[in-house]
Amino acid sequence: MSYLNVTNVSHSFGGRQILENVSFKLLRGEHVGLVGANGEGKSTFLNIVTGHVLPDEGKVEWPGKVTVGYLDQQSTLEKGMSIREVLRTAFDGMYAMEQQMLELYDKMGDASPEELDKMMNTVGEIQSELEHSGFYSLDSKIEEFANGLGLGSIGLDKDVSELSGGQRSKVLLTKLLLQNSQILLLDEPTNYLDVEHIEWLTKFLQNYEHAFILISHDIPFLNKVVNVIYHLENCELTRYSGDYDKFQEMYAIYQSQKAAAYERQQQEVAKLEDFIARNKARVATTNMAKSRQRKLDKMEMIEKPREKLKPTFKFTEARTPSRFIVEAKDLVLGYDSPLTRPVTFNLERGQKIAIRGVNGLGKTTLLKTILGIIPPVSGKVELGEFLEPGYFEQEEREKNENTALDDVWNEYPGLTNYEVRAALAGCGLTNEHITSKVFVLSGGEAAKVRLCKLMLKDVNWLVLDEPTNHLDVDAKDELKRALKEFKGSVLLVSHEPEFYEDWVDKVWNIEDWTTKII
């Protein structure tokens, strides 16, 4: 059974072609990984199939009645609701049925025998449906899912407006999974999940009986949960059976065959053109030349395989700082209340340290406290001499209306237009990306703009808060290489052990510092 049919869809944005004559089918039981480099149009594709964006051409059909749950990169929450209240909205349909049943009970006292009979039948049907759907154990189901994705330790009665960005993402994901839709559309769901919560989500998706489409750059996660890969590249969508590793193997073969076919055709074209040039003027061979020309005219030309634009990252090193970069004594992190017990630590020149731990325990707070952006609850932080820190924040704090070009140029006005463009291109951004407003770029493209600004600065200490969120596979690998090569100190928050395990000197687990029960 086909849940979704996409036929000959084309779409452009801002003069740039994103999808061209794309077709796609989603069958029951298919666990689809939608992959491709940053900016290829993966999120746009999901927006088209959900009807949030209308394609320029082609059609999207959802045969039959299917329920669709969609988690995108831009989902938001309303202020004034607790986590529990938000999660309960996943079952609004059931609560509406319960309300209808209660209203019928109220009306029974004034009903005629015939009306009472009808009401009793309706109430019986509603009661049966609610019992079958597990309505009377919803709270325990909410607790199970909330604990699985790390919300239980925060407290389900907490107002969502008080949550960090990562915690809000967890709430939206938990609500989506509770809805038990027939189709799940997930855009980078692991970005703000910790290792143990990714494991819970992995098991959930492995056992998901319906179908889902998943955008992710987390390769180990993809390999565990998908059985079909759709690869979006150069406006085309290609299907591969199997997991991500199998896709890479088949893609390499496909690319090799395509390059060989192009070379063979180019050789044949060169021979035909040479024959035509030498023989079209001679009477004896002019017909043979015309025949070759007709063959050449009819030939369906193979497009030259396009080189994939890969980023090149390099951090510019400032002067050597003092031996100790950071010295903290009896430091207590927090805002209104403490998040940690008093801790003492230091970061030495050249050390590279990763910080891990579940969301909400103070990883970002630690970075901001060390940098002096927010004060500690108690204790003190002393910074070394001659420090030139470079800080990468997890997300843009405000909607960025600048183009990528202007955003970088505003920060480095001494550079020429050419130098700014070259720096952005070096980060893997095309001319279309460079002249687009930052807020319309994909998460990965926007992250590359922020990395570009960081690389134009002389630094001897990098403070990076989840820099791999949204980055595609090539960009992650390149960032990892650049951080290994960097001679300065690094303080990194990351939920991806495979990104940092083989190059950091130490891992600080903030769960060892917390005052919370986890």
ROPAMI-790404 format. One line per 10 residues: number of its first residue (from 1); their letters; for each residue x, y, z of C-alpha. Coordinates in Angstrom, 3 decimals, decimal comma. Layout:
NUM> A> X/Y/Z | ... .
//
This chain:
1> MSYLNVTNVS> 0,000/0,000/0,000 | 1,309/3,443/-0,951 | 0,859/6,113/1,727 | 2,294/8,949/-0,369 | 2,751/9,554/-4,093 | 4,880/12,443/-5,364 | 4,830/12,769/-9,148 | 7,087/14,953/-11,337 | 7,488/17,704/-8,748 | 9,668/20,715/-9,572 .
11> HSFGGRQILE> 10,326/23,665/-7,308 | 12,571/26,733/-7,291 | 13,230/29,382/-4,677 | 14,782/32,799/-5,188 | 15,792/31,966/-8,745 | 17,487/28,742/-7,653 | 16,203/25,343/-8,822 | 15,804/23,034/-5,813 | 13,767/20,088/-7,168 | 13,377/19,075/-10,803 .
21> NVSFKLLRGE> 10,922/16,443/-12,009 | 11,139/14,511/-8,742 | 8,990/11,426/-8,081 | 8,688/9,516/-4,810 | 6,570/6,770/-3,226 | 6,251/5,917/0,444 | 5,029/2,373/1,143 | 3,753/0,843/4,373 | 6,636/-0,371/6,517 | 9,236/1,756/4,758 .
31> HVGLVGANGE> 11,648/3,535/7,065 | 13,102/6,170/4,747 | 16,274/8,167/5,296 | 16,241/11,379/3,216 | 19,889/12,373/2,805 | 21,954/14,961/0,933 | 24,279/17,871/1,535 | 23,173/21,038/3,359 | 21,015/23,215/1,132 | 20,036/20,514/-1,375 .
41> GKSTFLNIVT> 16,346/20,893/-0,448 | 15,543/18,097/2,021 | 13,466/20,295/4,366 | 11,819/21,936/1,336 | 10,783/18,484/0,110 | 9,080/17,740/3,454 | 7,370/21,142/3,375 | 6,025/20,317/-0,096 | 4,639/16,894/0,848 | 2,947/18,377/3,938 .
51> GHVLPDEGKV> 1,403/21,196/1,901 | 3,292/23,996/3,667 | 4,912/24,871/0,320 | 3,257/24,527/-3,089 | 5,444/23,055/-5,848 | 5,886/24,931/-9,142 | 4,915/21,774/-11,039 | 3,811/18,202/-10,314 | 1,458/16,767/-7,725 | 1,467/15,310/-4,235 .
61> EWPGKVTVGY> -1,172/12,726/-3,295 | -1,987/11,058/-0,002 | -4,222/8,114/-1,067 | -6,829/7,182/1,522 | -7,051/8,577/5,032 | -3,680/8,686/6,728 | -2,544/10,624/9,775 | 0,712/12,501/9,393 | 2,964/13,784/12,172 | 5,571/16,362/11,207 .
71> LDQQSTLEKG> 8,538/17,626/13,212 | 10,414/20,359/11,354 | 13,417/22,546/12,237 | 11,183/25,567/12,898 | 8,522/24,090/15,236 | 7,596/26,305/18,189 | 5,758/26,135/21,537 | 3,242/28,486/23,163 | 4,161/30,250/26,390 | 2,116/29,607/29,507 .
81> MSIREVLRTA> 1,717/25,837/29,127 | 3,457/23,181/31,173 | 5,307/20,300/29,510 | 2,541/17,915/30,615 | -0,180/20,143/29,132 | 1,652/20,319/25,809 | 2,084/16,528/25,720 | -1,591/16,003/26,498 | -2,500/17,967/23,365 | -1,266/14,910/21,431 .
91> FDGMYAMEQQ> -4,549/13,313/22,509 | -6,910/16,230/21,855 | -9,140/13,964/19,757 | -9,621/11,533/22,647 | -10,300/14,304/25,159 | -12,919/15,691/22,773 | -14,569/12,252/22,634 | -14,570/12,054/26,426 | -16,178/15,511/26,610 | -18,856/14,415/24,129 .
101> MLELYDKMGD> -19,548/11,329/26,275 | -19,858/13,414/29,465 | -22,257/15,814/27,748 | -24,413/12,878/26,641 | -24,555/11,619/30,245 | -25,768/15,078/31,327 | -28,545/15,016/28,736 | -29,793/11,512/29,607 | -31,912/12,717/32,537 | -34,200/14,709/30,201 .
111> ASPEELDKMM> -34,198/12,271/27,246 | -37,115/10,226/25,937 | -36,746/6,413/25,904 | -35,884/6,483/22,172 | -33,316/9,280/22,635 | -31,910/7,516/25,695 | -31,449/4,354/23,657 | -29,510/6,238/20,973 | -27,432/8,044/23,582 | -26,552/4,788/25,331 .
121> NTVGEIQSEL> -25,407/3,281/22,028 | -23,277/6,345/21,248 | -21,783/6,392/24,751 | -21,008/2,680/24,455 | -19,220/3,213/21,158 | -17,197/6,147/22,553 | -16,335/4,188/25,714 | -15,177/1,217/23,645 | -13,067/3,428/21,372 | -11,439/5,185/24,340 .
131> EHSGFYSLDS> -10,635/1,900/26,067 | -9,239/0,428/22,828 | -7,042/3,521/22,337 | -5,635/3,331/25,863 | -7,248/6,596/26,964 | -7,399/5,601/30,633 | -3,646/5,017/30,822 | -2,565/8,135/28,926 | -0,741/9,701/31,845 | 1,487/6,648/32,302 .
141> KIEEFANGLG> 2,175/6,624/28,541 | 3,082/10,321/28,693 | 5,462/9,600/31,597 | 7,039/6,670/29,695 | 7,732/8,698/26,552 | 8,821/11,790/28,522 | 11,332/9,747/30,531 | 12,572/8,003/27,386 | 13,449/11,339/25,788 | 14,811/12,981/28,930 .
151> LGSIGLDKDV> 11,920/15,233/29,983 | 11,162/13,466/33,259 | 14,240/14,898/34,993 | 13,152/18,455/34,075 | 9,721/18,111/35,685 | 6,572/17,847/33,584 | 4,888/20,740/35,392 | 7,562/23,218/34,260 | 6,421/26,041/31,966 | 7,703/25,501/28,423 .
161> SELSGGQRSK> 8,788/29,157/28,220 | 11,478/28,381/30,814 | 13,046/25,579/28,765 | 16,273/25,653/26,780 | 16,172/25,256/23,000 | 17,167/21,607/23,275 | 14,497/20,915/25,889 | 11,789/22,563/23,748 | 12,823/20,358/20,824 | 12,457/17,309/23,070 .
171> VLLTKLLLQN> 8,925/18,360/24,075 | 7,872/18,702/20,425 | 9,391/15,350/19,509 | 7,758/13,601/22,475 | 4,355/15,058/21,570 | 4,780/13,937/17,971 | 5,641/10,350/18,925 | 2,710/10,187/21,361 | 0,302/11,020/18,518 | 1,014/7,596/16,956 .
181> SQILLLDEPT> 0,552/8,891/13,406 | 0,657/6,476/10,482 | 3,352/8,610/8,858 | 6,159/10,348/10,723 | 8,142/13,127/9,037 | 11,199/13,885/11,161 | 13,656/16,668/10,346 | 16,882/16,097/12,322 | 15,228/14,726/15,497 | 18,511/13,775/17,218 .
191> NYLDVEHIEW> 20,024/17,277/17,142 | 19,245/18,006/20,790 | 19,083/14,477/22,142 | 21,695/12,972/24,413 | 23,198/9,544/23,750 | 20,782/7,583/25,982 | 17,756/9,356/24,521 | 18,947/8,670/20,977 | 19,046/4,996/22,005 | 15,414/5,202/23,167 .
201> LTKFLQNYEH> 14,351/6,895/19,916 | 16,309/4,288/17,934 | 14,343/1,439/19,535 | 11,070/3,295/19,022 | 11,717/3,801/15,298 | 13,071/0,296/14,788 | 9,754/-1,056/16,080 | 7,584/1,508/14,268 | 5,079/-0,528/12,261 | 3,961/2,245/9,916 .
211> AFILISHDIP> 6,254/4,420/7,764 | 8,468/7,418/8,308 | 10,706/9,817/6,420 | 13,730/10,900/8,417 | 16,245/13,670/7,673 | 19,433/13,141/9,639 | 23,193/13,564/9,348 | 23,767/11,114/12,227 | 25,095/8,100/10,298 | 25,146/5,480/13,129 .
221> FLNKVVNVIY> 21,525/6,437/13,923 | 20,455/6,229/10,259 | 22,073/2,822/9,849 | 20,081/1,446/12,778 | 16,603/2,712/11,832 | 16,194/3,017/8,029 | 15,669/0,398/5,332 | 15,454/2,770/2,329 | 17,573/5,795/1,403 | 16,429/8,608/-0,884 .
231> HLENCELTRY> 19,365/10,759/-1,940 | 18,743/14,368/-2,964 | 21,496/15,842/-5,123 | 21,533/18,360/-7,980 | 17,697/18,677/-7,855 | 17,271/14,905/-8,384 | 15,945/12,279/-5,969 | 17,332/8,724/-6,246 | 16,138/5,660/-4,336 | 18,467/3,051/-2,807 .
241> SGDYDKFQEM> 17,383/-0,028/-0,856 | 19,147/-0,678/2,455 | 20,814/1,430/5,136 | 23,182/4,393/4,766 | 26,325/2,262/4,431 | 24,710/0,287/1,594 | 23,697/3,565/-0,055 | 27,284/4,845/0,063 | 28,504/1,648/-1,558 | 25,885/1,809/-4,339 .
251> YAIYQSQKAA> 26,331/5,566/-4,823 | 30,078/5,147/-5,355 | 29,385/2,512/-8,032 | 26,757/4,748/-9,673 | 29,115/7,735/-9,734 | 31,897/5,624/-11,213 | 29,598/4,261/-13,941 | 28,277/7,763/-14,702 | 31,799/9,191/-15,020 | 32,882/6,298/-17,276 .
261> AYERQQQEVA> 29,794/6,713/-19,506 | 30,483/10,452/-19,794 | 34,098/9,846/-20,804 | 33,110/7,235/-23,414 | 30,532/9,572/-24,917 | 32,989/12,471/-25,000 | 35,470/10,308/-26,894 | 32,759/9,302/-29,393 | 31,665/12,942/-29,837 | 35,277/13,990/-30,441 .
271> KLEDFIARNK> 35,682/11,307/-33,144 | 32,416/12,290/-34,862 | 33,269/15,997/-34,793 | 36,756/15,285/-36,153 | 35,337/13,157/-38,998 | 32,719/15,827/-39,849 | 35,310/18,616/-39,858 | 37,639/16,679/-42,175 | 35,025/15,329/-44,594 | 32,096/17,776/-44,897 .
281> ARVATTNMAK> 33,841/19,828/-47,641 | 34,848/16,860/-49,807 | 32,285/15,798/-52,407 | 33,111/12,104/-52,079 | 32,553/12,020/-48,326 | 30,040/14,827/-47,697 | 27,099/12,392/-47,307 | 29,064/10,358/-44,760 | 29,792/13,596/-42,868 | 26,097/14,535/-42,895 .
291> SRQRKLDKME> 25,212/11,070/-41,596 | 27,663/11,520/-38,703 | 26,199/14,985/-38,036 | 22,662/13,534/-37,828 | 23,918/10,900/-35,392 | 25,565/13,623/-33,315 | 22,413/15,771/-33,333 | 20,274/12,855/-32,117 | 22,673/11,841/-29,380 | 21,321/12,344/-25,836 .
301> MIEKPREKLK> 24,209/14,034/-24,135 | 25,317/12,811/-20,730 | 25,840/15,717/-18,364 | 29,325/16,021/-16,921 | 29,282/14,796/-13,308 | 29,294/17,899/-11,137 | 31,925/18,238/-8,479 | 30,248/18,315/-5,085 | 31,081/21,568/-3,296 | 32,924/20,546/-0,136 .
311> PTFKFTEART> 33,808/22,917/2,693 | 37,350/23,654/3,807 | 37,655/24,745/7,419 | 40,738/26,286/9,041 | 40,919/28,302/12,243 | 43,384/31,207/12,328 | 45,627/30,935/15,358 | 46,358/33,959/17,546 | 49,399/34,495/19,769 | 50,243/31,949/22,461 .
321> PSRFIVEAKD> 48,287/32,573/25,709 | 49,329/31,913/29,310 | 49,586/28,337/30,603 | 46,120/28,283/32,202 | 43,213/29,316/29,996 | 40,547/28,891/32,696 | 40,807/28,267/36,430 | 37,534/27,721/38,292 | 37,254/27,343/42,055 | 34,117/26,185/43,890 .
331> LVLGYDSPLT> 32,070/27,228/40,882 | 28,287/26,785/41,121 | 26,381/27,136/37,852 | 22,805/28,309/37,495 | 20,412/31,187/36,993 | 17,760/31,600/39,714 | 18,780/28,355/41,424 | 21,943/26,212/41,419 | 22,325/23,578/38,699 | 25,539/22,080/40,096 .
341> RPVTFNLERG> 27,417/21,464/43,300 | 30,621/23,536/43,765 | 33,226/22,323/41,258 | 36,885/23,129/40,745 | 38,628/22,620/37,410 | 41,068/24,142/34,972 | 41,734/24,213/31,248 | 45,364/24,359/30,175 | 46,862/25,823/27,012 | 46,490/23,388/24,104 .
351> QKIAIRGVNG> 44,004/21,114/25,906 | 40,931/19,934/24,050 | 37,980/19,017/26,245 | 34,490/17,750/25,402 | 31,533/18,375/27,703 | 28,713/15,854/27,724 | 25,585/15,222/29,785 | 21,827/15,276/29,388 | 20,105/18,515/28,382 | 19,129/20,994/31,057 .
361> LGKTTLLKTI> 22,032/20,300/33,424 | 24,024/23,388/32,474 | 26,370/22,636/29,536 | 25,562/25,905/27,750 | 25,388/27,674/31,129 | 28,928/26,447/31,849 | 30,265/27,925/28,604 | 28,511/31,264/29,154 | 29,699/31,435/32,771 | 33,308/30,747/31,807 .
371> LGIIPPVSGK> 33,132/33,413/29,095 | 31,629/35,948/31,545 | 28,322/36,246/29,643 | 26,396/35,256/32,787 | 27,554/35,331/36,432 | 27,956/32,156/38,507 | 25,681/31,457/41,468 | 28,827/31,321/43,565 | 32,551/30,613/43,256 | 34,885/32,237/40,805 .
381> VELGEFLEPG> 36,365/31,885/37,318 | 39,757/33,302/36,424 | 40,787/33,581/32,784 | 44,377/33,521/31,589 | 46,304/36,257/29,831 | 46,434/37,041/26,115 | 43,243/35,074/25,420 | 41,502/35,409/22,067 | 38,371/33,245/22,412 | 36,102/32,239/19,529 .
391> YFEQEEREKN> 32,551/31,349/20,604 | 30,128/29,323/18,479 | 26,597/29,545/19,872 | 24,142/26,699/19,426 | 21,566/28,796/17,523 | 20,982/32,332/16,274 | 19,344/34,310/19,078 | 17,279/36,493/16,745 | 15,854/36,254/13,231 | 18,774/37,234/11,010 .
401> ENTALDDVWN> 17,556/39,467/8,178 | 21,051/40,006/6,723 | 22,259/38,168/3,673 | 25,117/35,769/4,404 | 27,438/38,189/2,582 | 26,334/41,221/4,641 | 26,337/39,238/7,885 | 30,032/38,441/7,530 | 30,925/41,828/6,004 | 29,263/43,727/8,879 .
411> EYPGLTNYEV> 31,553/41,913/11,308 | 34,667/42,284/9,125 | 34,196/45,587/7,238 | 37,891/45,755/6,359 | 37,561/42,811/3,960 | 36,751/43,261/0,281 | 33,600/41,877/-1,328 | 35,769/39,265/-3,044 | 37,421/38,195/0,228 | 34,076/37,749/2,010 .
421> RAALAGCGLT> 32,643/35,765/-0,895 | 35,777/33,601/-1,037 | 35,576/32,886/2,706 | 31,907/31,846/2,462 | 32,550/29,744/-0,661 | 35,361/28,022/1,211 | 32,797/26,945/3,800 | 30,823/25,149/1,087 | 28,262/27,859/0,305 | 27,178/28,614/-3,264 .
431> NEHITSKVFV> 26,537/32,082/-4,696 | 22,789/31,567/-4,105 | 23,460/30,855/-0,416 | 25,829/33,831/-0,123 | 23,214/36,286/-1,436 | 20,287/34,781/0,515 | 19,085/36,089/3,882 | 20,459/33,991/6,725 | 17,016/33,200/8,185 | 15,894/31,458/4,961 .
441> LSGGEAAKVR> 18,987/29,232/4,834 | 18,830/25,666/6,112 | 20,180/24,995/9,596 | 23,403/23,600/8,132 | 23,947/26,543/5,779 | 23,364/29,048/8,620 | 25,850/27,139/10,797 | 28,448/27,417/8,021 | 27,958/31,203/7,937 | 28,644/31,367/11,686 .
451> LCKLMLKDVN> 31,671/29,086/11,335 | 32,939/31,348/8,550 | 32,847/34,362/10,887 | 34,717/32,379/13,524 | 37,430/31,333/11,081 | 38,090/34,935/10,020 | 39,023/35,805/13,596 | 42,430/35,201/15,208 | 41,735/32,783/18,076 | 43,708/30,691/20,527 .
461> WLVLDEPTNH> 40,702/29,237/22,368 | 37,601/27,790/20,703 | 34,379/27,507/22,729 | 31,899/25,498/20,663 | 28,306/24,736/21,680 | 26,944/21,826/19,590 | 28,665/22,923/16,351 | 27,708/19,738/14,475 | 23,947/20,293/14,761 | 22,552/20,506/11,211 .
471> LDVDAKDELK> 25,953/19,989/9,515 | 26,038/17,396/6,735 | 28,471/14,483/6,742 | 31,203/16,192/4,699 | 31,059/19,354/6,818 | 31,239/17,335/10,063 | 34,268/15,407/8,832 | 35,978/18,627/7,744 | 35,221/20,361/11,064 | 36,640/17,379/12,924 .
481> RALKEFKGSV> 39,839/17,553/10,820 | 40,168/21,317/11,413 | 39,745/20,944/15,197 | 42,326/18,171/15,307 | 44,755/20,432/13,433 | 44,061/23,522/15,582 | 46,961/24,138/17,988 | 44,942/26,166/20,485 | 42,576/25,048/23,267 | 39,088/23,704/22,601 .
491> LLVSHEPEFY> 36,069/23,497/24,899 | 33,337/21,589/23,066 | 29,744/20,725/23,958 | 28,540/17,803/21,846 | 26,040/14,951/21,986 | 27,970/12,977/19,331 | 30,766/10,911/20,920 | 31,839/9,621/17,503 | 32,663/13,227/16,554 | 35,082/13,928/19,408 .
501> EDWVDKVWNI> 36,222/10,651/21,000 | 39,402/10,200/18,976 | 40,873/13,693/19,382 | 39,922/15,268/22,743 | 42,200/14,983/25,806 | 39,393/14,781/28,386 | 35,618/14,470/28,659 | 33,818/16,385/31,398 | 30,486/14,736/32,221 | 28,319/17,446/33,731 .
511> EDWTTKII> 26,044/14,749/35,169 | 28,787/14,226/37,779 | 28,411/17,875/38,854 | 24,629/18,213/38,971 | 22,438/18,596/42,024 | 19,486/17,146/40,099 | 18,310/13,553/40,232 | 18,824/12,008/36,790 .
//
